[in-house]
Amino acid sequence: MRAELRFRLLGPLELAVSTDSAESDWTTIGSTKRRALLAALLVRAGETVRVDQLVHELWGTRPPDSATTQVHQNVMWLRRAMGDEQGLVLVTDGHGYRLDVTEDQLDVGKFEDLTRRGLAALRGGDPESAADLLRRGLGLWRGNPLSDVPATELVAAAAARLTERWLDTWETAVDAELACGRHETVVAELIQQVEVHPLRERPWRQLMTALHRTGRQAEALATFQRVRQTWVTELGEEPSAELRRLHQQILAPAERIVPRQLPVAPGFVGRAVELSQLGGGTTAVVGGAGVGKTALALHWGALAADRFPDGQLYADLRGFDRRPALAPADVLARFLQALGVPVPDGEDERAAVYRTTLADREMLVVLDNARDPDHVRPLLPGPSPAEVLVTSRDDMRGLVATHGVHRVTLGPLRPDDATELLSAVLGPPDVGFAELAVLCDHLPLALRIAAANLSARPQQTVGDLVDALRAGDVLAELSVAGDPTVGLRAALDLSCADLPRETLVLLAQREILAPSPGLDQLVTRHLVTPSGADRYTVPPLVRAYANTVTGLYF
């Protein structure tokens, strides 16, 4: 029976040995020499450490005559303690020993993994996930690394390296928290950190930033004078240019920042009527998955840019997305940061500052991919020249009721616009474009996928794809190889993720008669279209999706 081993180095050295029949608690090793031996092997995990190096680690330059024998005896003891009597983990290798453990057996390995993932999230523009991952990594620390092990050459070097990693990770976690607008929550930590490490510049810079963004300008300026005095006294030099620039920014009167956050709109065709209905107050552009709501909002925003001299704010709220939806409080923090305004704690406080800031600004705010009215309400300005575009698969009738929002419902493209969209990707119109557009329900997402697949398959003609759509798996044909998040099924999965099976069964039919349980939810998400008094039609692509996921064909 082979034991499962785990080791903790981020604090006192600890060992846990689990077997198929028993789960072990964390234990310490009583003997100082054995702790030092195990620590030396752990910090060089996967490498052979010669016996003479281990002797030097344990006794320095004056080892006893029995030192080599004691190393071997202590290795035997460690093997027994680890349930490794055969030496399969603590391996004899020539004139030394090697400890074969994997990253996930060490708390250091878990810490490094969480740190890597946190850095990737921060670089990818997701500070909320970054802060969570980095804080989880820091939570693995129980004190100074290897704090109960003598500071031998190997141990001291490893402890210094790990301590530096902790500092870097903690500072990066604070950057993530600041990017989330959590300025007030990190001030106390930063004050403590600059006391402990007064010569590290980054925490001073973060503290000045956090104080300034919470409206504590005088304290931020006093912090600069303090770090300057410390550096001149201890290092004989002035603070860095970056720190001096931050000081000047805090001193300077605030200038109005003009954010330009709208992403580039995808290729756009048609929608002349709907474009004419946008603008003025708050407008909700609603419609089913893949109908082109975001494209319409971004295209109109680009056309109307001159109407908004104070800029544009944009947020993908991820209401229908594989990632967690963005909370209104986090969106408000991002918007206030983009406007150069200190971010208070609490959603209500942020919303109040946001409304105040936008009260006299001619801005466009695009709230893309909202889940429902509650997702949007805290993000609406008060009385203001600012205008808002909301996009959602939800029909937003609640916003119409509570805020008098103007609603524009987006349906499929007109046939000639659908043909134009295909031509934009594939070139001059083909005789089969019209039929292909019909099979794609004149839906922009389906049309773009079909065009992208045809452009990537020179051997396939439009007629070939039309035949495949008629005869085969429509969802498979309207997917993108290597990118499962883009296909039609992926889009409809997000619309239908929380629908019970009995509601999905309704979508497997060609027509639904009212009243039917669950019908109102389908209407709200634009999964069906009215076709007469108390009658609703299921679009062919939606029906094909429901046929696939339910296995029912009516």
C-alpha positions in Angstrom: 0.0 0.0 0.0 1.7 3.2 -1.2 1.2 6.3 0.9 0.1 9.7 -0.6 2.4 12.4 0.7 1.9 16.1 1.1 4.3 18.8 2.4 3.9 22.3 3.7 6.8 24.7 3.5 5.0 28.0 3.7 5.3 28.3 7.4 6.6 25.6 9.8 7.6 22.4 7.9 4.8 19.9 8.0 4.1 16.5 6.5 0.9 14.5 5.9 0.8 10.8 5.0 -2.4 9.4 3.7 -3.1 5.8 2.7 -6.1 4.0 1.2 -7.4 3.3 4.7 -6.5 6.4 6.6 -6.3 10.2 6.1 -3.4 11.7 8.1 -3.4 15.1 9.8 -0.5 17.5 9.3 2.4 16.6 11.6 5.7 18.2 12.4 9.0 16.4 12.8 10.5 16.7 16.2 14.2 16.3 15.5 15.8 19.5 14.3 18.3 17.6 12.1 15.6 15.6 10.5 13.6 18.7 9.7 16.7 20.3 8.2 17.4 17.1 6.1 13.8 17.0 4.8 13.8 20.7 4.1 17.1 20.5 2.1 15.6 17.7 0.0 12.3 19.5 -0.5 13.9 22.8 -1.7 15.8 20.7 -4.2 12.9 18.4 -5.0 13.5 16.3 -8.1 17.3 16.9 -7.9 20.0 14.6 -6.4 21.6 16.2 -3.3 25.0 14.6 -2.5 25.6 13.2 0.9 28.5 15.5 1.5 26.2 18.5 0.7 23.7 17.2 3.2 26.4 16.8 5.8 27.4 20.5 5.2 23.8 21.5 5.5 23.3 19.8 8.8 26.7 20.4 10.5 28.4 23.2 8.6 32.2 23.1 8.4 32.7 21.0 11.6 30.7 17.8 11.2 31.2 14.9 13.6 32.9 11.7 12.4 29.5 10.0 12.3 27.9 12.6 10.1 27.6 10.4 7.0 26.2 7.6 9.1 23.7 9.9 10.7 22.5 11.2 7.3 21.8 7.6 6.2 20.0 6.8 9.5 17.9 10.0 9.3 17.0 9.1 5.7 15.8 5.7 6.9 13.7 7.4 9.6 12.2 9.8 7.1 11.3 6.9 4.8 9.5 5.1 7.6 7.7 8.3 8.6 6.6 8.8 5.0 5.5 5.1 4.5 8.3 4.8 1.9 10.4 2.0 3.2 11.3 0.8 -0.3 12.8 4.2 -1.2 10.5 4.9 -4.1 9.9 8.6 -3.2 13.1 9.4 -1.2 15.4 7.7 -3.7 19.0 6.7 -3.3 20.8 8.0 -6.3 24.5 7.4 -6.5 26.2 9.2 -3.7 23.2 11.2 -2.7 19.4 11.2 -2.3 16.6 12.6 -4.4 13.0 13.4 -3.2 10.6 12.7 -6.1 7.4 14.7 -5.4 5.1 16.6 -7.8 4.1 20.2 -7.7 0.6 19.4 -6.3 2.1 17.6 -3.3 3.7 20.9 -2.1 1.9 24.0 -0.9 4.6 25.9 -2.7 3.4 24.3 -6.0 -0.2 25.2 -5.3 0.8 28.7 -4.5 2.8 29.1 -7.7 -0.1 27.7 -9.8 -2.6 30.1 -8.3 -0.2 32.9 -8.7 0.4 32.1 -12.4 -3.4 31.9 -13.0 -4.0 35.1 -11.2 -1.4 37.0 -13.2 -2.9 35.6 -16.4 -6.3 36.8 -15.4 -5.0 40.3 -14.6 -3.2 40.5 -17.9 -6.4 39.3 -19.6 -8.5 42.1 -18.1 -10.3 40.2 -15.4 -9.2 41.8 -12.1 -12.0 40.1 -10.1 -10.8 36.6 -10.9 -7.2 37.7 -10.5 -7.8 39.1 -7.0 -9.6 35.9 -6.0 -6.9 33.6 -7.3 -4.0 35.6 -5.9 -5.7 35.9 -2.5 -6.3 32.1 -2.4 -2.6 31.6 -3.1 -1.6 34.0 -0.3 -4.0 32.1 2.0 -1.8 29.0 1.8 0.8 30.9 3.8 0.9 30.1 7.6 3.9 32.3 8.5 7.5 32.7 7.3 8.6 29.9 5.1 10.4 26.9 6.8 10.2 29.0 10.0 11.1 26.1 12.3 14.1 24.9 10.2 17.6 26.1 10.9 18.7 28.7 8.3 21.2 26.5 6.5 22.6 27.5 3.2 19.9 25.8 1.1 17.1 26.6 3.4 18.0 30.3 3.8 18.2 30.8 0.1 14.9 29.1 -0.5 13.2 31.0 2.3 14.5 34.3 0.9 13.3 33.4 -2.6 9.8 32.4 -1.3 9.5 35.5 0.8 10.2 37.6 -2.3 7.6 35.7 -4.2 5.1 36.3 -1.4 5.8 40.1 -1.6 5.5 40.2 -5.4 2.2 38.2 -5.3 0.8 40.3 -2.5 1.6 43.5 -4.4 0.0 42.1 -7.5 -3.1 41.1 -5.5 -3.4 44.7 -4.4 -3.1 45.9 -8.0 -6.0 43.6 -8.8 -8.0 44.9 -5.9 -7.3 48.5 -7.0 -8.4 47.6 -10.5 -11.7 46.3 -9.0 -12.2 49.7 -7.2 -11.6 48.2 -3.7 -9.4 51.1 -2.6 -10.7 51.5 0.9 -10.3 47.8 1.7 -6.5 47.7 0.9 -5.4 50.9 2.7 -4.9 49.3 6.1 -2.8 46.5 4.6 -0.7 48.9 2.6 0.0 51.1 5.7 1.3 48.0 7.5 3.3 46.8 4.5 5.2 50.1 4.0 6.1 50.0 7.7 7.6 46.5 7.3 9.2 47.1 3.9 9.9 50.8 3.6 12.3 50.5 0.7 9.9 48.7 -1.6 8.5 51.3 -3.9 5.4 49.5 -5.2 3.4 49.5 -1.9 4.1 53.2 -1.4 2.8 53.9 -4.9 -0.3 51.7 -4.3 -1.0 53.4 -0.9 -0.8 56.9 -2.5 -3.2 55.7 -5.3 -5.7 54.1 -2.8 -5.7 57.2 -0.6 -6.2 59.5 -3.6 -9.0 57.5 -5.0 -10.9 57.4 -1.7 -10.8 61.2 -1.6 -7.9 61.4 1.0 -5.7 63.7 -1.1 -3.9 65.3 1.9 -2.9 61.9 3.2 -1.8 60.8 -0.2 0.5 63.8 -0.5 1.8 63.3 3.0 2.6 59.7 2.1 4.8 61.0 -0.7 6.7 63.3 1.6 7.2 60.4 4.0 8.6 58.0 1.4 10.8 60.7 0.0 12.3 61.4 3.4 12.9 57.6 3.9 14.6 57.2 0.6 16.8 60.3 0.9 17.9 59.2 4.4 18.3 55.5 3.8 19.4 55.4 0.1 20.7 58.9 -0.5 18.4 59.3 -3.6 15.1 60.8 -4.6 12.0 58.6 -5.3 11.7 57.2 -8.8 10.3 59.2 -11.7 7.1 57.1 -11.6 6.5 57.9 -8.0 7.2 61.6 -8.7 4.7 61.6 -11.6 2.0 60.1 -9.4 2.7 62.9 -6.8 2.3 65.5 -9.6 -1.0 63.9 -10.7 -2.4 64.1 -7.2 -1.3 67.7 -6.9 -2.7 68.8 -10.2 -6.3 69.9 -10.5 -8.4 67.0 -11.9 -8.9 67.2 -15.6 -12.0 65.8 -17.2 -11.1 62.4 -18.7 -12.8 61.5 -21.9 -13.0 57.7 -22.2 -13.5 56.0 -25.6 -14.4 52.5 -24.6 -16.5 51.2 -27.5 -15.0 48.1 -29.2 -14.8 47.9 -32.9 -18.2 46.8 -34.4 -18.2 43.7 -36.7 -19.1 44.2 -40.3 -22.5 45.7 -40.4 -25.3 45.6 -43.0 -28.9 46.8 -43.1 -31.0 47.7 -40.1 -31.8 51.2 -41.4 -35.2 51.3 -39.6 -33.8 50.1 -36.3 -30.8 52.6 -36.5 -33.3 55.4 -36.9 -35.0 54.4 -33.6 -31.9 54.6 -31.4 -30.8 57.6 -29.4 -32.4 59.8 -26.8 -32.5 58.7 -23.2 -32.2 55.0 -22.6 -32.9 52.4 -25.3 -33.0 48.7 -24.9 -32.1 46.7 -28.0 -33.6 43.2 -27.4 -33.8 40.0 -29.4 -32.8 36.4 -29.6 -29.3 34.9 -29.6 -27.2 35.8 -32.6 -29.6 38.4 -34.0 -27.0 41.2 -34.0 -27.9 43.3 -31.0 -24.3 44.2 -30.0 -23.4 44.9 -33.6 -26.3 47.3 -33.9 -25.4 49.1 -30.7 -21.7 49.5 -31.5 -22.4 50.5 -35.1 -24.8 53.3 -34.0 -22.3 54.3 -31.3 -19.6 54.8 -33.9 -21.9 56.7 -36.2 -23.1 59.0 -33.4 -19.7 59.5 -31.8 -19.8 63.3 -32.4 -23.0 63.5 -30.3 -21.0 62.5 -27.2 -18.0 64.9 -26.7 -17.5 63.5 -23.1 -16.9 60.0 -24.4 -18.3 56.5 -24.3 -18.4 53.9 -21.6 -18.9 50.2 -22.5 -19.3 47.0 -20.4 -20.0 43.5 -21.4 -22.2 42.5 -18.5 -21.9 38.8 -19.4 -25.6 38.2 -18.7 -25.6 35.3 -21.1 -22.1 34.0 -21.0 -20.0 31.0 -19.8 -18.2 33.4 -17.4 -19.9 34.7 -14.3 -22.0 37.8 -14.9 -20.4 41.1 -13.9 -22.0 42.5 -10.8 -23.3 46.1 -11.1 -20.9 47.2 -8.2 -17.9 46.0 -10.2 -19.1 47.7 -13.4 -19.6 50.9 -11.5 -16.1 50.7 -10.1 -14.7 50.3 -13.7 -16.7 53.2 -15.0 -15.7 55.5 -12.2 -12.1 54.6 -12.6 -12.4 55.3 -16.4 -13.7 58.7 -15.5 -10.9 59.4 -13.0 -13.2 59.5 -10.0 -12.5 58.0 -6.6 -14.4 54.8 -6.1 -16.2 54.4 -2.7 -17.1 51.0 -1.2 -20.6 49.7 -1.7 -22.9 49.5 -4.7 -25.3 52.2 -3.6 -22.5 54.6 -2.8 -20.8 53.9 -6.2 -24.1 54.4 -8.0 -24.7 57.7 -6.3 -21.2 59.0 -7.3 -21.8 57.6 -10.9 -25.1 59.5 -11.3 -23.5 62.7 -9.9 -20.5 62.4 -12.3 -22.7 61.9 -15.4 -25.2 64.6 -14.4 -23.7 67.1 -16.8 -21.9 64.9 -19.3 -22.8 64.2 -22.9 -21.8 60.6 -22.9 -22.9 57.3 -24.4 -23.1 54.3 -22.0 -23.4 50.9 -23.7 -24.5 48.1 -21.3 -24.1 45.0 -23.5 -25.5 41.5 -22.8 -27.6 42.2 -19.8 -29.2 39.3 -18.0 -32.4 41.1 -16.8 -33.7 44.5 -15.7 -32.1 44.2 -12.2 -28.7 43.7 -13.9 -29.1 47.2 -15.4 -31.0 49.4 -13.0 -28.0 50.4 -10.8 -26.1 51.4 -14.0 -28.6 53.9 -15.3 -27.7 57.6 -14.9 -30.1 60.0 -13.3 -31.3 63.1 -15.1 -28.5 63.8 -17.5 -27.6 64.5 -21.1 -26.0 61.0 -21.2 -27.7 58.4 -23.3 -27.7 54.6 -22.7 -28.0 51.6 -25.0 -28.8 48.3 -23.3 -28.6 45.0 -25.3 -30.2 41.8 -24.0 -31.9 38.6 -24.9 -34.4 39.4 -22.2 -37.3 41.6 -23.4 -36.6 44.1 -20.6 -40.3 44.7 -20.1 -39.4 45.5 -16.4 -37.3 48.5 -17.5 -40.1 49.7 -19.7 -42.4 49.6 -16.7 -40.1 51.2 -14.1 -38.0 53.6 -16.2 -40.0 54.2 -19.3 -37.2 52.7 -21.4 -37.7 52.8 -25.2 -37.4 49.3 -26.6 -36.3 48.2 -30.1 -36.9 44.6 -30.9 -34.4 43.1 -33.4 -35.5 40.3 -35.6 -33.8 38.4 -38.5 -32.3 40.4 -41.4 -34.2 41.2 -44.5 -33.4 38.8 -47.3 -31.4 41.3 -49.4 -29.4 42.4 -46.2 -28.7 38.7 -45.5 -27.3 38.3 -49.0 -25.2 41.4 -48.6 -23.7 40.0 -45.4 -22.7 36.8 -47.1 -21.2 38.8 -50.0 -19.1 40.9 -47.6 -17.2 37.7 -46.7 -17.5 35.5 -49.8 -17.4 38.0 -52.6 -20.0 38.5 -55.4 -23.4 37.1 -54.8 -23.9 33.4 -55.6 -27.1 31.9 -56.9 -27.3 29.8 -53.7 -27.0 32.8 -51.3 -30.7 33.3 -51.0 -31.4 29.6 -50.1 -28.5 29.6 -47.7 -29.8 32.7 -46.0 -33.2 31.0 -45.5 -31.6 27.9 -44.0 -29.8 30.2 -41.6 -33.1 31.9 -40.6 -31.6 35.2 -41.9 -29.8 35.2 -38.5 -26.6 37.3 -38.6 -24.6 34.8 -36.3 -25.6 31.8 -38.4 -24.8 33.7 -41.7 -21.4 34.7 -40.4 -20.5 31.2 -39.3 -21.7 29.8 -42.7 -19.6 32.4 -44.6 -16.6 31.8 -42.4 -16.7 28.0 -42.9 -17.1 28.4 -46.7 -14.2 30.8 -46.9 -12.1 28.3 -45.0 -13.1 25.4 -47.2 -12.3 26.4 -50.8 -13.4 22.9 -52.0 -16.9 23.4 -50.7 -19.5 25.3 -52.7 -22.5 27.2 -51.5 -24.6 24.5 -53.0 -22.7 21.9 -51.0 -23.3 23.7 -47.8 -27.0 24.2 -48.6 -27.3 20.4 -49.2 -25.5 19.7 -45.9 -27.8 22.0 -44.0 -30.9 20.3 -45.5 -29.8 16.8 -44.9 -27.5 16.8 -41.9 -26.9 18.1 -38.4 -27.7 21.8 -38.7 -25.9 22.7 -35.4 -22.8 20.8 -36.5 -22.7 22.7 -39.8 -23.2 26.0 -38.1 -20.2 25.6 -35.7 -16.6 26.7 -35.9 -14.0 24.1 -35.7 -11.6 24.7 -32.9 -13.7 27.4 -31.3 -16.7 25.7 -29.6 -17.8 29.0 -27.9 -18.7 30.6 -31.3 -21.2 28.1 -32.7 -25.0 28.4 -32.9 -25.4 25.7 -30.3 -23.1 27.5 -27.9 -25.2 30.7 -28.3 -28.5 28.8 -27.7 -27.1 26.9 -24.8 -26.7 30.2 -23.0 -30.3 31.2 -23.7 -31.7 27.9 -22.6 -29.3 26.9 -19.8 -31.8 27.3 -17.0 -34.9 26.1 -18.8 -36.5 22.9 -17.5 -36.9 20.0 -19.9 -40.6 20.4 -20.3 -40.1 24.0 -21.6 -37.4 22.8 -24.0 -39.9 20.2 -25.3 -42.1 23.1 -26.4 -39.3 24.4 -28.5 -39.1 21.0 -30.3 -42.5 21.8 -31.9 -43.2 23.9 -34.9 -45.9 25.9 -33.2 -47.0 26.5 -29.6 -50.5 27.4 -28.5 -51.1 29.7 -25.5 -51.5 29.2 -22.7 -48.7 26.7 -22.2 -46.5 26.3 -19.1 -43.2 28.0 -19.7 -44.3 29.9 -22.8 -43.9 33.3 -21.2 -40.2 32.6 -20.5 -39.7 31.6 -24.1 -41.3 34.8 -25.3 -39.2 36.9 -22.8 -36.0 35.5 -24.3 -37.1 35.8 -27.9 -37.0 32.0 -28.5 -40.4 32.1 -30.2 -42.2 34.6 -32.5 -45.9 35.5 -32.5 -47.8 34.1 -35.5 -51.4 34.9 -34.6 -53.8 35.1 -31.8 -52.4 32.8 -29.0 -50.0 31.2 -31.4 -46.3 31.2 -31.5 -43.9 29.9 -34.1 -40.5 28.3 -33.2 -37.8 29.4 -35.6 -36.3 26.4 -37.5 -32.8 26.8 -36.0 -34.2 27.0 -32.5 -36.3 24.0 -33.2 -33.3 22.1 -34.5 -31.5 22.9 -31.3 -34.4 21.7 -29.2 -34.7 18.5 -31.2 -31.0 17.8 -30.6 -31.0 18.5 -26.8 -34.3 16.7 -26.1 -34.1 13.9 -28.7 -37.7 14.7 -29.7 -38.9 15.4 -33.2 -42.5 16.4 -33.8 
